[in-house]
């Protein structure tokens, strides 16, 4: 840890500190009473159902979970020994009073139990529960808006429900941050027809971009209209390779990064950043290392898979006369004769004709003319939430490593309220350590804790920080960088 306290570090930075991803922990009796009051017992039941399922699965033995294909879920995930921090995560007034101790001027808070609301399967109950939960947020945090703002939960199973809740959250409730719903698991049509009793296990995952069940462009357009920079707080620890019935850590490591990479890659290849150059999209709690890899891989694949480059591997371009001659010289006349007599492709996966009804250029929606275009389309629109103690955060600023000397845009996410932060007052100390160790510069730190969050939230909504403790500093920064949006 740094030899300086978070308060001391803050006072010597010369700029505010904005936490772009903290967590509140819902006090059970309070949230349930509120949901029942405003929406009725059915919404309470809908809210509790996935939480109870997680609790019940935790109480099962590993053998029982293996039998039913259930992964080890999270347990003991909220700080307990540090009782004051536990209460701080649950009581907005106490958090408000302690922010100076943490060296944080302004924080954006995301839910804990509320993360499950957008996953409710029943369409009516999902929408009703998200609506009631957002009403709770608006009422619960309104008096602390000078330094705290909560994220509305936006269900995203269909564009229609997302737009409805965005409209209500912003225009009626006055919320100004949106956590977009998790990628829905949609039924595989053929499995549902042929094996209806097994249909609930046969699903594909919709990532809102390429090959989506819906066109989500109206949602991104609505975000811009409402001054919202959408953020994803999605995970993947219950599917794919993260389904151990006995080991939570095995399931947890990398699961945010895997889910966020899938969404980011899907949105990018669908051309969202080309069609919506002003849309800032956040990917929270997964760090930035996966994004550095994805950025580099997108460039590397484009160089080999753009439409012109594909001609290098087009089987139709094989010089069959030359190939026959080489077969005769190095494989023998018998092999050459077989080649001449057999019109089939050389390899089983070679096809002389392109795939039917398919655009060959996987990047067509991005309209990329040169590899360097990817730098602008990726780094301009995407922001990556990183926890303060992640040693890989420095990769975002490693211009000697990142293609075209790119700097990726990071957002400090304190993650206060959850198990990996056992001392809330130490978050800024951890964020400052890479400066002391020479891994990043003070300017990099400024981007991490101040300028990137200001642009992420303020570019879409110039009044985002109005009335807050960071209003003057944020507006000065936005004014000086408004022409570039950077």
Rosetta blueprint (number, residue, H / E / L):
1 X L
2 X L
3 X L
4 X L
5 X L
6 X H
7 X H
8 X H
9 X H
10 X H
11 X H
12 X H
13 X H
14 X L
15 X L
16 X L
17 X L
18 X E
19 X E
20 X E
21 X E
22 X E
23 X E
24 X L
25 X L
26 X L
27 X L
28 X H
29 X H
30 X H
31 X H
32 X H
33 X H
34 X H
35 X H
36 X H
37 X H
38 X H
39 X H
40 X L
41 X H
42 X H
43 X H
44 X H
45 X H
46 X H
47 X H
48 X H
49 X H
50 X H
51 X H
52 X H
53 X H
54 X H
55 X H
56 X H
57 X H
58 X H
59 X L
60 X L
61 X L
62 X H
63 X H
64 X H
65 X H
66 X H
67 X H
68 X H
69 X L
70 X L
71 X L
72 X L
73 X L
74 X L
75 X L
76 X L
77 X L
78 X L
79 X L
80 X L
81 X L
82 X L
83 X H
84 X H
85 X H
86 X H
87 X H
88 X H
89 X H
90 X H
91 X L
92 X H
93 X H
94 X H
95 X H
96 X H
97 X H
98 X H
99 X H
100 X H
101 X H
102 X H
103 X L
104 X L
105 X L
106 X E
107 X E
108 X E
109 X E
110 X E
111 X L
112 X L
113 X H
114 X H
115 X H
116 X H
117 X H
118 X H
119 X H
120 X L
121 X L
122 X L
123 X H
124 X H
125 X H
126 X H
127 X H
128 X H
129 X H
130 X H
131 X H
132 X H
133 X H
134 X H
135 X H
136 X H
137 X H
138 X H
139 X H
140 X H
141 X H
142 X H
143 X H
144 X H
145 X L
146 X L
147 X L
148 X E
149 X E
150 X E
151 X L
152 X E
153 X E
154 X E
155 X L
156 X L
157 X L
158 X L
159 X H
160 X H
161 X H
162 X H
163 X H
164 X H
165 X H
166 X H
167 X H
168 X H
169 X H
170 X H
171 X H
172 X H
173 X L
174 X L
175 X L
176 X L
177 X L
178 X E
179 X E
180 X E
181 X L
182 X L
183 X L
184 X L
185 X E
186 X E
187 X E
188 X L
189 X H
190 X H
191 X H
192 X H
193 X H
194 X H
195 X L
196 X H
197 X H
198 X H
199 X H
200 X H
201 X H
202 X L
203 X E
204 X E
205 X E
206 X L
207 X L
208 X L
209 X L
210 X L
211 X L
212 X L
213 X L
214 X L
215 X L
216 X L
217 X H
218 X H
219 X H
220 X H
221 X H
222 X H
223 X H
224 X H
225 X H
226 X H
227 X L
228 X L
229 X L
230 X L
231 X E
232 X E
233 X L
234 X L
235 X L
236 X L
237 X L
238 X L
239 X L
240 X L
241 X L
242 X L
243 X L
244 X L
245 X L
246 X L
247 X L
248 X H
249 X H
250 X H
251 X H
252 X H
253 X L
254 X L
255 X H
256 X H
257 X H
258 X H
259 X H
260 X H
261 X H
262 X H
263 X H
264 X H
265 X H
266 X H
267 X H
268 X H
269 X H
270 X L
271 X L
272 X H
273 X H
274 X H
275 X H
276 X L
277 X L
278 X L
279 X L
280 X L
281 X E
282 X E
283 X E
284 X L
285 X L
286 X L
287 X L
288 X L
289 X H
290 X H
291 X H
292 X H
293 X H
294 X H
295 X H
296 X H
297 X H
298 X H
299 X H
300 X H
301 X H
302 X H
303 X H
304 X H
305 X H
306 X L
307 X L
308 X L
309 X H
310 X H
311 X H
312 X H
313 X H
314 X L
315 X H
316 X H
317 X H
318 X L
319 X L
320 X H
321 X H
322 X H
323 X H
324 X H
325 X H
326 X H
327 X H
328 X H
329 X H
330 X H
331 X H
332 X L
333 X H
334 X H
335 X H
336 X H
337 X H
338 X H
339 X H
340 X H
341 X H
342 X L
343 X L
344 X L
345 X L
346 X L
347 X L
348 X L
349 X L
350 X L
351 X L
352 X L
353 X L
354 X L
355 X L
356 X L
357 X L
358 X L
359 X L
360 X L
361 X L
362 X L
363 X L
364 X H
365 X H
366 X H
367 X L
368 X L
369 X L
370 X L
371 X L
372 X L
373 X H
374 X H
375 X H
376 X H
377 X H
378 X H
379 X H
380 X L
381 X L
382 X E
383 X E
384 X E
385 X E
386 X E
387 X E
388 X L
389 X L
390 X L
391 X H
392 X H
393 X H
394 X H
395 X H
396 X H
397 X H
398 X L
399 X L
400 X L
401 X L
402 X L
403 X H
404 X H
405 X H
406 X L
407 X L
408 X L
409 X E
410 X E
411 X E
412 X E
413 X E
414 X L
415 X L
416 X L
417 X L
418 X L
419 X L
420 X L
421 X L
422 X L
423 X L
424 X H
425 X H
426 X H
427 X H
428 X H
429 X H
430 X H
431 X H
432 X H
433 X H
434 X H
435 X H
436 X H
437 X L
438 X L
439 X L
440 X L
441 X L
442 X H
443 X H
444 X H
445 X H
446 X H
447 X H
448 X H
449 X H
450 X H
451 X H
452 X H
453 X H
454 X H
455 X H
456 X H
457 X H
458 X H
459 X L
460 X L
461 X L
462 X L
463 X L
464 X L
465 X L
466 X L
467 X L
468 X L
469 X L
470 X L
471 X H
472 X H
473 X H
474 X H
475 X H
476 X H
477 X H
478 X H
479 X H
480 X H
481 X H
482 X L
483 X L
484 X L
485 X L
486 X L
